[in-house]
Amino acid sequence: MSRTIVALALAACATTPTPPPEPAAEAPAPTPPPVVEPMQSSVPTLPGIRSSKVQTPQLAVHVLEAGDADGVPVVFVHGNVSSATFWEDTLLALPQGLRGVALDLRGYGDTEAEPVDPALGLDDMAADLWAVVDALQLQRVHLVGHSMGGGVVQKAVMQRPAAVRTVTLVSTVSPYGYGGSHGPDGTMTFDDGAPTGVNPDFVALLQAGETGAEDPMAPRNVFRAFYVTPPLMHEREDALVASMLTTRVGDAFYPGTSVPSENWPGAAPGEQGILAAFNRKNFDASGIADIEPKPPVLWVRGDGDQIVADEAMFDLAALGKMGAIPGYPGVEVCPPQPMIAQTRAVLERYAAKGGSYREVVLEGTAHSPFLEKPDDFAAELHAHLQTSE
């Protein structure tokens, strides 16, 4: 065999080292969703209102905006059984140089439906507010809160007092929450937070999306009787009722759960839902009197408010005293909650410790002064917004 053939055979059998494979190209990282993107509101908005979704680490939050995009931010927080829709006229009335931002709280409006944790006493909702502020890269904000939203604002300013220019509380819940306390100092009436409860007919009609006025407990009738002063017929009533109907109903949302109680009327707040979150058992914002620095506070309320009052029509103790709920044990055992006196007492402490507050009572108005007397409310709000540094 010739040397040439042998060489070829050896060459054919030889193992040629295989070069290492080139590393596979890394797949491109997924594009993160935009922090802010336009979003159509489920409730039609007024001309001039911008609607968007703000993605935060906690959840996606629906916000309505108006005014100068680069203006000083004024953040509005709605009350229970409502949404940012309630603030639209107020947003549009803001003076030049201000940027109005109204958010839908979790469980309301078009914000992602994440349950509230009652044990946090609205601190999670306050954290949602700051998450929106951070996502929008807002610097030092004015805070405005209505009813339950006033409780959220109280907790928010306690979390970041230096980030707040001014505070405006509109028909706000007491710093000791709603239900379960008595006396100007917010002493708990019973250890379990009783009394608590809500009209089941209203809840059922809310869940059913009732828009009519045939049933006395229909959301439209509750709006007409308590949110505003009868016989006012608000020109945007349909939109405002639609806003009420965006409320998530259920154990984890509104009204939440209750548990049997040895105390009158036999029920105490449970471990789920919004009513438990701002019951005195879980909610205490009286520490707002101790924050530093202390932004100036404007407290606006209507003289005819029956939702937040010293003997409110939604306070079971007050209803028991009126004879509307049987078995009432008397004011010695279960006195009505003096909501106005409680708020004033805490704000007096706030002032005594170096802060300032101003109480404005609008005559002939109920629970929503900004809807009933928008010009009077705007004048007070706009003047207050100019008091910050």
LODREN-899483 format. One line per 8 residues: number of its first residue (from 1); for each residue y, x, z of C-alpha. Coordinates in Angstrom, 1 decimal. Each point is the difference from the previous one (the first is absolute). Layout:
# LODREN-899483
NUM	Y X Z | ...
***
This chain:
# LODREN-899483
1	0.0 0.0 0.0 | 3.3 1.4 -1.0 | 2.5 1.0 2.6 | 2.4 -2.5 -1.6 | -2.3 -3.0 0.5 | -0.7 1.0 3.6 | 3.7 0.3 0.7 | 0.7 -3.4 -1.4
9	-2.8 -1.5 2.1 | 1.3 1.6 3.1 | 3.5 -1.2 -0.8 | -1.2 -3.6 -0.5 | -1.8 0.0 3.4 | 2.9 1.6 1.9 | 1.9 -2.2 2.4 | 3.7 0.0 -0.8
17	2.1 -0.7 3.2 | 1.7 -3.3 -0.4 | 3.7 0.1 0.8 | 1.0 -2.1 2.9 | 1.4 -3.4 -1.0 | 3.7 -0.4 0.1 | 1.1 -2.1 2.9 | 0.4 -3.7 -0.9
25	3.6 -1.1 -0.2 | 1.0 -2.0 3.0 | 0.5 -3.6 -0.6 | 3.7 -0.9 0.3 | 1.0 -1.5 3.3 | 0.5 -3.8 -0.2 | 3.6 -0.9 -0.3 | 1.1 -1.5 3.3
33	1.4 -3.5 -0.3 | 3.8 -0.2 -0.1 | 1.6 -0.3 3.4 | 2.2 -2.8 -1.3 | -0.6 -2.2 -2.9 | 1.4 -3.4 -1.2 | -1.9 -3.0 1.2 | 0.6 -3.6 -0.7
41	0.5 -2.0 3.2 | -2.3 -3.0 0.4 | 3.1 -2.0 1.0 | 2.6 0.0 -2.8 | 3.0 2.1 1.0 | 3.7 -0.5 -0.5 | 1.8 1.9 -2.8 | 1.0 3.4 1.2
49	-3.0 0.5 2.3 | -2.4 2.9 -0.8 | -3.6 -0.5 0.9 | -2.4 3.0 0.4 | -3.2 1.2 1.7 | 0.4 3.1 2.3 | -3.2 1.9 0.6 | -0.2 1.4 3.5
57	-2.8 1.8 1.8 | -0.8 -3.2 1.9 | 0.3 -2.6 -2.7 | 1.8 -1.2 -3.1 | 3.2 -1.8 1.1 | 2.0 -2.5 -2.1 | 3.7 0.5 0.2 | 3.1 -1.9 -1.3
65	3.2 2.0 -0.6 | 3.5 -0.5 -1.1 | 3.2 2.0 0.0 | 0.8 3.6 -0.8 | -3.2 2.0 -0.6 | 1.7 3.0 1.6 | 1.8 -1.9 2.7 | -0.5 0.2 3.8
73	-3.2 -1.9 0.7 | -0.2 -3.2 2.0 | -3.6 -1.0 0.7 | -0.7 -3.7 0.7 | -3.1 -1.3 1.8 | -1.0 -3.7 -0.2 | -1.4 -2.2 2.7 | -3.3 -1.8 0.5
81	-1.2 -2.4 -2.7 | 2.5 1.3 -2.6 | 0.5 3.0 -2.2 | 2.7 2.2 -1.5 | 1.0 -3.0 -2.2 | 2.0 -1.3 3.0 | 2.4 3.0 -0.3 | 0.8 -0.2 -3.8
89	3.5 -1.6 0.4 | 0.8 2.5 2.8 | -1.1 2.9 -2.2 | 2.2 -1.2 -2.9 | 3.0 -0.4 2.3 | 0.0 3.6 1.3 | 3.3 1.9 -0.7 | 0.1 2.8 -2.6
97	-1.4 3.3 1.2 | -3.0 -1.6 1.8 | -3.6 -0.3 -1.1 | -1.9 -3.0 1.4 | -3.7 0.4 0.4 | -2.1 -2.9 1.3 | -3.7 0.5 0.6 | -2.9 -2.4 0.3
105	-1.9 0.7 3.2 | -3.7 0.4 0.0 | -1.6 -3.4 -0.2 | 3.0 -1.5 -1.7 | 1.5 -0.3 -3.5 | -1.5 2.3 -2.6 | -0.7 3.0 2.3 | -3.6 1.1 0.2
113	-1.9 -2.2 2.4 | -0.8 2.4 2.8 | -0.6 -1.6 3.5 | 2.3 0.8 2.9 | -1.4 1.5 3.1 | 1.2 -2.1 3.0 | -0.6 2.8 2.5 | 2.8 1.9 -1.7
121	2.6 -2.7 0.6 | 1.6 0.2 -3.5 | 0.1 3.8 0.1 | -2.1 0.0 -3.2 | 2.5 -2.2 -1.8 | 2.8 2.3 1.2 | -2.0 3.0 -1.4 | -0.3 -1.9 -3.3
129	3.7 -0.3 -0.1 | 0.5 3.8 0.5 | -2.7 0.7 -2.6 | 2.1 -2.0 -2.6 | 3.1 1.9 1.1 | -1.8 3.3 -0.5 | -1.5 -1.0 -3.3 | 3.4 -1.0 -1.3
137	1.5 3.2 1.4 | 2.7 -1.9 1.9 | 2.3 1.8 2.4 | 1.2 -1.7 3.2 | -0.2 -3.7 -0.4 | 1.5 -3.1 1.4 | -2.7 -2.4 1.3 | 0.3 -3.8 -0.1
145	-2.8 -2.2 1.4 | -0.4 -3.8 0.3 | -2.1 -1.7 2.6 | -3.4 1.8 0.2 | 1.6 2.6 -2.3 | 2.5 0.7 2.8 | -3.0 1.0 2.1 | -1.1 2.3 -2.8
153	3.5 1.5 -0.2 | 0.0 0.5 3.8 | -3.2 2.0 -0.2 | 1.2 1.9 -3.1 | 3.2 1.2 1.7 | -2.1 1.1 3.0 | -2.2 2.1 -2.3 | 2.9 1.8 -1.8
161	3.4 -0.7 1.7 | 1.7 2.9 -1.7 | -0.9 -1.4 -3.5 | 1.9 -3.3 0.6 | 3.7 -0.5 -0.6 | 0.3 -3.6 1.4 | -2.3 -2.8 1.2 | 0.5 -3.7 -0.8
169	-2.2 -2.5 1.8 | 0.1 -3.5 -1.4 | -1.6 -2.8 2.1 | -2.2 2.7 1.3 | -3.1 -0.3 2.1 | 0.6 1.2 3.5 | -0.7 3.7 0.9 | -2.9 -1.5 2.0
177	-1.4 -1.8 -3.0 | -0.8 -3.7 -0.5 | -2.1 -1.7 2.6 | -1.7 1.1 3.2 | 3.1 1.1 2.0 | 2.7 -1.4 2.3 | 3.2 1.1 1.6 | 2.7 2.2 -1.4
185	-2.1 3.1 0.7 | -2.9 -1.3 -2.1 | -2.6 -0.3 2.8 | -3.4 -1.0 -1.4 | -0.8 -3.6 1.0 | -3.8 0.6 0.0 | -1.9 3.3 -0.4 | -1.8 -1.2 -3.1
193	3.3 -0.9 -1.9 | -0.4 -3.8 0.3 | 1.3 -2.4 -1.1 | -0.4 0.4 -3.7 | -0.7 -2.3 -2.9 | 1.3 -1.5 -3.2 | -0.2 -3.4 -1.6 | -3.3 -0.1 -1.9
201	1.3 -2.6 -2.5 | 2.8 2.4 -1.1 | -2.5 2.8 -0.4 | -2.3 -2.1 -2.1 | 2.8 -1.2 -2.3 | 1.3 3.5 -0.3 | -3.4 1.2 -1.0 | -0.4 -2.8 -2.5
209	3.3 0.9 -1.7 | 1.6 -3.3 0.7 | 3.4 -0.3 -1.7 | 0.8 -3.6 0.6 | 1.8 -1.8 2.9 | -2.4 -2.9 0.7 | -1.6 1.5 3.1 | 2.4 0.7 3.0
217	-1.6 3.4 0.5 | 0.2 1.1 -3.7 | 1.7 3.3 -0.4 | 2.9 -1.6 -1.8 | 0.7 -2.3 2.9 | -0.3 2.8 2.5 | 2.5 2.0 -2.0 | 2.4 -3.0 -0.1
225	-0.3 -0.8 3.7 | -0.1 3.5 1.5 | 0.9 2.8 -2.4 | 3.3 -1.6 -0.9 | 2.1 -2.8 1.6 | -0.7 -3.5 -1.2 | 1.1 -1.6 -2.3 | 0.6 3.3 -2.0
233	-1.9 0.1 -3.3 | 0.1 3.6 -1.1 | 0.5 0.4 -3.7 | -3.0 2.5 -0.1 | -2.2 -2.1 2.2 | -2.9 0.1 -2.5 | 0.0 3.8 -0.2 | 0.3 0.2 3.8
241	-2.9 -2.3 0.5 | -2.0 2.0 -2.6 | 0.9 3.1 2.1 | -1.4 -1.7 3.1 | -3.2 -0.7 -1.9 | -0.6 3.7 -0.7 | -1.0 0.4 3.7 | -3.6 1.1 0.2
249	-1.9 -2.4 2.3 | -3.0 0.9 2.0 | -1.3 1.8 3.1 | 1.3 3.4 -1.1 | 3.4 -1.3 -1.1 | 1.8 -3.2 0.9 | -0.5 -1.4 2.6 | -2.8 2.2 1.1
257	-2.5 -0.7 2.8 | 0.1 -1.3 3.5 | -2.4 0.2 2.9 | -0.8 -2.5 2.7 | 2.1 0.4 3.1 | -0.1 -1.3 3.6 | 3.7 -0.4 -0.3 | 1.9 -2.9 -1.5
265	-0.3 -1.2 -2.6 | -3.4 1.6 -0.3 | 0.6 2.7 -2.7 | 1.2 3.6 0.0 | 0.7 2.3 -2.9 | -3.1 1.6 -1.6 | -0.6 3.4 -1.6 | 1.1 -0.9 -3.5
273	3.0 -1.3 -1.9 | 3.8 -0.1 0.2 | 0.6 -2.4 2.8 | -1.9 2.3 2.4 | 2.0 3.0 -1.3 | 3.3 -1.3 1.2 | -1.2 -1.8 3.1 | 1.2 1.6 3.3
281	-3.6 1.3 0.6 | 0.4 2.5 -2.8 | 3.7 0.1 -0.9 | 2.7 1.7 2.1 | 3.1 1.4 -1.7 | 2.2 0.1 3.2 | -0.2 3.8 -0.3 | 2.6 -0.3 -2.7
289	2.6 0.3 2.8 | -1.1 3.6 0.6 | 0.1 1.4 -3.5 | 2.3 2.8 -1.1 | 2.0 -0.1 -2.0 | 1.0 -3.6 0.2 | 1.2 -1.6 -3.2 | 2.4 -2.9 0.3
297	-1.7 -3.4 0.2 | 1.1 -3.4 -1.4 | -1.8 -3.0 1.3 | 0.5 -3.2 -2.0 | -1.4 -3.4 0.8 | 0.6 -3.6 -0.5 | 1.0 -2.3 2.8 | -2.5 -2.6 -1.2
305	-3.1 2.3 -0.3 | -3.1 -1.8 1.3 | -2.4 2.8 -1.0 | 1.5 2.7 2.1 | 1.7 -1.4 3.1 | -0.2 -0.1 3.8 | -2.2 -3.2 -0.4 | -1.3 0.4 -3.5
313	-1.8 -2.8 -1.8 | -2.8 2.5 -0.9 | -0.4 1.3 3.6 | -3.0 -1.9 1.5 | 1.4 0.3 3.5 | 3.2 -1.7 -1.2 | -2.0 -2.7 -1.7 | -2.1 -0.5 3.1
321	3.2 -0.4 2.1 | 1.1 -2.6 -2.5 | -3.2 -1.9 0.5 | -1.2 0.7 -3.6 | -3.2 1.8 1.1 | -2.2 -1.5 2.8 | -0.9 1.7 3.2 | 3.1 2.0 0.4
329	-0.2 1.7 3.4 | 3.8 0.1 0.5 | 2.8 2.5 -0.3 | -1.1 1.8 3.2 | -3.3 1.0 -1.7 | 0.9 0.2 -3.7 | 3.8 0.0 -0.6 | 1.4 -0.1 -3.5
337	0.9 3.4 -1.5 | 3.8 0.7 0.1 | 0.1 1.8 -3.3 | 3.8 0.2 -0.3 | 0.4 1.1 3.6 | -2.6 2.7 -0.5 | 1.6 1.4 -3.1 | 3.4 0.0 1.6
345	-1.3 1.8 3.1 | -1.6 2.8 -2.0 | 3.1 0.4 -2.2 | 2.2 0.1 3.2 | -2.2 2.9 1.2 | 0.4 1.6 -3.5 | 3.8 -0.2 0.4 | -0.1 1.2 3.6
353	-1.9 3.1 -1.1 | 2.6 1.0 -2.6 | -0.8 -2.3 -3.0 | 2.0 -3.0 -1.3 | -0.8 -3.4 -1.1 | 1.8 -3.1 -1.2 | -1.4 -3.6 0.3 | 1.2 -2.5 -2.7
361	-1.0 -3.7 0.4 | 0.6 -2.0 -3.2 | 0.7 -3.7 0.7 | -1.9 -2.7 -1.8 | -2.8 2.3 -1.0 | -3.7 0.2 0.9 | -2.5 2.9 -0.6 | 1.3 1.4 -3.3
369	3.8 0.6 0.2 | -0.1 2.0 -3.2 | -1.4 -3.0 -1.9 | 2.1 -2.6 1.7 | 3.4 1.7 0.2 | -0.4 3.0 -2.4 | 3.8 0.8 -0.2 | 0.4 0.0 3.8
377	-3.1 2.1 0.4 | 0.9 2.4 -2.8 | 3.5 0.6 1.6 | -1.6 0.9 3.3 | -2.7 2.2 -1.6 | 2.3 1.9 -2.3 | 2.5 0.7 2.8 | -2.9 1.3 2.1
385	-1.3 2.3 -2.8 | 3.3 1.8 0.0 | -0.3 0.9 3.7 | -2.4 2.9 -0.6 | 1.1 3.6 -0.4
***
